[in-house]
């Protein structure tokens, strides 16, 4: 499928919306169940160490803090959500944005869990699939559920976007 400017705008909207839903889910987990989420400031710290050639850390929390790590981390988080939405729309056959369905969005969201489990967590010093965390099984389950929420968010936000951008 070729992406038109309206598709790109729609992808940006559903990527931001799905990321917001994921953040709301993580906030709920933190406040109700006491399960914390990764600080996006640490994501920013990881990214800001990269220009110096450091791509992996023994412990990202022990790495020197970087100026603007929090805004960089939050910007990266939402940029990743938008990028995932763009990739998702590019992979869809037909005009999914005009007629969203849950299953493809859900499956795509679940698939995106490979990035934190096998790229981010190891690079942050948490081990492959959170193997070095105090509760690896809980961290893995949380990652899978959180990315499932992201996939659900892609679908739910697409339902809204299709009414705002009917030509998409």
N, C-alpha and C positions, 0 to 999 in steps of 0.2 A: 504494500500500500504506500502511495506517496503521501507525504505529509504536507498539507497546505498551511498557510499562515494561521488559519482558524484551528486546524488540528494542533499546531504548536501552542497556540494560546490555550486551547482546551487541555492539552497535556500539562501545561504549566499550572492551570487551575486545579486539575485533579491531583497532580503531584503535591502541590501545597496542601490541598484539602486532606489528602490521604495521610500526609505527614502530620498535620494537625490532629487528626483522629488518633494516630499512633501516639502522639505526645499526650493526648487526653487519656488514653488507655494507660500509659506509663505513669501518669500522675495519679490515676485511680489506684493502680497497683501499689504505689508508694504510700498513699494516704490510708487506704483501706486495709491492705495486707502487709504493708511494711517492706515491700520488695523494691529496692532502689533500682534506678536505671543508670546507664552510662551517662556521665556528665558530658554534655557536648563541648564543654570547655576542654576536656581531655582529648576529644576528637580534634579540636582546633590546635591543641598543643602538638599532637602527633603530626598534623599537616604542616605546622610551622617549623617543625624540626627537619622536614624533608629537604628544603633548600640547602641545608647544611650537610646533606648526604645520609642522614639518619632515618631509616625507614622502619626499623624494628627496635623495640625497647625491651629491656629486662622487666621494667615496670614503668608504665607511662606516668603513673602518679608520682614516682620518684624522679622523673625527668625534670630538668629545669623548666620553670614556668616561662611562657612566652607572652610578650605584650600582645594584646588583642586576641588571645586564644579563645575566649568565650564568644565574641561576635563571629570570629572565623569559624568556630565549631558549629554554631547555630546556622550560619549561612551555608556551610557545607552540608549540614543535615537536610536543609530544605532543597538545596541544589541537587543532592542525591535523589531525593524524592521526585523532583521534576524530571531528572534524567531517567530514572526508572519508568516514569509515566510515558516519557517520549519513546523509550525503547519498547515498552508494552504496546503503545499505539502503532509503532512502526511494524511490529511483529504480527499484528492482528490482520486477518484476512477480512475483507469486506469493510464496512463502515461501522466499526464497533462503537465509536463515540456517539453516533446518531442512534444506535440501538444497543446499549450496553447490556451485557449478560454477566451474571455473577461468577460462574465457574471459571472462565478464562482469567478474570481479574484475581480471583482467589488463588488459583494455581500459580499465577505469576508472582503474587505477593509471597506465597510460601517458598517459591524458588529463590527469591532474593535473599533468603536467609543464608545462602552459601557465602555471601560477602562478609557478614559479621563473623560467622563461625570459622571460616577458613582464611580470611584475609585480615580483618580488623583485630579480632581477638588475639590471634598469634602475634601480630605486629605491636599490639599494646602490652604484650607480656602476660596475657591471660591464658595462653596456650591454645592449641587447636581445639575448637568447639568448647572453649571455656574450661579446658581440662585442669588448669592451674588455679581455678577459683575455689573458694571454700565449699560451694555447693554446685558442682558442675551440672548435674542433672537439672536442677532448678534453673540455672542460667540458660541451658539449652532449650528447655521447655518454654521459658520466657521469650527467648529469641524467636522460636517457631510461632508462638501465639502472637507476638508483637507483629511479625511480618504477615501473619494471616489477617490481623487487623488492618495492616497497610493495604493488603489486597482487597479487603472488604471496602476500605476507604476509596480505593480506585473506582470501584463499582458505584458506591453511594454518591461520590462526587460527580461521576459521569452522568448520573441521573439528573443532577442539578444542572450541570454544564450543558447538557443537550437542550435544555429549555432556554438557557441564556445565549447559546450559540447554535441556533437551529440549523444553520447552513454547514456546520461542521459535520 
